[in-house]
Amino acid sequence: MKSYTAIVERCPQTGLYVAYVPGWPGAHTQAETLDELEGNLREVIRSAVVAPKVARSTLPRRIQRLPITQARINLGALVKRVRSHKEYVILEKDGIPLAGLMDIDEFEDYLELQDPKVRDDIRKSNEEYLAGKGRPYGEFLADLRKEEQRKTKRRQRL
């Protein structure tokens, strides 16, 4: 059984638990409870492991070049193709590339990776993993649950 490193945080604005697997674009999820987060994270990891194999074998990534005037006429269909088939489209004017289209999930992952803090977190996580400092997810989740129970008990006393 393989193990994966996941970062779990609680969002101060929404109160949701947020988890992601560093260095794995698209491997992120959120939930209201730790149980729900664990289920979501398992599904995300399962999908991230299986999807690339399926994508490589059945859905080759395509990069299409398209004149911007043609893209404007067929924009709805073009966006649907980019979203459902995970295609990339380079928009051109007079043969000169002007812009590119990609699926929003990939774009969000790209933007995340541009954040120096996220890149630093990924680097640190990788170093800790290679140094053997990782913990089994179940053990880590149990610690989080204990912490949550302590906080709940404190609130109940007040």
N, C-alpha and C positions, 0 to 999 in steps of 0.2 A: 504494500500500500504506500503510495507516494504521499509526502506531506508538502504543504505549501505555506509560505509565510503570508499572513494577512495583517494589515493594520486596521485596528478597530478604534473608532473615536466616537464621541458623542457630540453632536452639533449643538452649540450653545443657543443658536437662534431657534431651531425647530425642536430640539430635544430628541431627535431621531438618532439611532445608532447608525454609523456609517462605516463600511468596511471596504477595503480594496486590497488587491494583491499587487504589490509594487512591481513595476516592470512589465506588467501584463495589460496592455491596452484593452479596455472594455470589461476587465474583471473588477467590477465595483458594484455595490448594492447598499441599500439602506432599509431600515425597519424600525418599528416602534418598540419592539421587545427584542431581547437577546435570542430567544428561541426562534422568532421569525427571522432574525438576522442570520442565525446559523443555517437555517434551511435555505434562505436566499443565497448565502455565500456558497453552500455546497452545490446548488444548482448553477451558479455562475461559473464555478471552477469546473464542474462537469461539462458545461457548455463550452468553456474556453479550451478544454482538452479535446473534446470531440469535434467541435466546429472547424478548427483548422484542418483536421484530417479530411473532413467532408468537403471543405472548401477546396483543398488541394486536389482531391480526386474527382470532384464533380463540377465545381464552379470555378474555373480559372479566372483570376482577377484580370479585368480588361481595362485598358486605358484607351479611351477614344478621344480623338481630336475632332472638334466640331466648329464650323463657322458660327460666330455669335448670332448672326441673323437667323440661321436655322434653329439654333437653340431657343431663341426668343419665340419663334412660331410654335415649337413643340415643348415648351418649358414644363408643363404638367407631366407629360409622358417621360421626359428626360429625368426629372426629379424622382419620379416613381421608379425608374430603372436604376438610378444611383442608389436609392434607398433599399430596394428589394434585392438587387443583384450585386450590391457592394461594388459597383463600377466606379471608376474615376473618369471624369470628363475634363479635357482641357479646351477651354473656349478660345477661339482665335479670331482675329480680324486681319484680313489680308495676309494670312499665313503666320501671323505673329501671335504667340501665346499671350493672353491677357489675364486669364483667371482660371481657376480650377474648381470643380465640384466634387465633393465627397460626402459620404454619409455623416450625419450629425454626431453619431456616437464616436466615430473615428476622429472627427474634428474636435470634440470635447476632450478626448484622450490626448490629442496633439497639443491642445492649449494647456492641459494639465502638465504635460511634460516640459512646457516652456517655462513653467514656474520654477525658479531656482530652489524653493523650499521642497517642492515635490521631488525634484531630481536629487536633492540632498537626502530626503527620506528614503528614496529608492536605493541610493548608494549605501546608506547606513544599514538598511535592512539586508541588502545583499552581503555586506561585510559581516553582519551578525550571523546570518545564515551560514556563510562559509566558515565562520569561527565556531560553529556548533552551539550558538547561543539561542537557537530557536526552541520553542516549547510546543508540545502537541496542542492542537487547537482545543481539544476537549478540556485539557488542564487549564488553559488560558481562559476559556469560556466559564469554567467553574469558578475561577477567581473573580471574574467580572460579576457573576451572579451573586457571590458572597458579598462583594462590595455593594452591589445594588440592594441586597437584603438589609445590610447594616444601615444604609442611608434611609431606607423605608422605615426601619424600626426607630431611628432617631426622629424622623418626621412625625411618627405616630405618638411618640412621647411628648412632643411639644403641643 
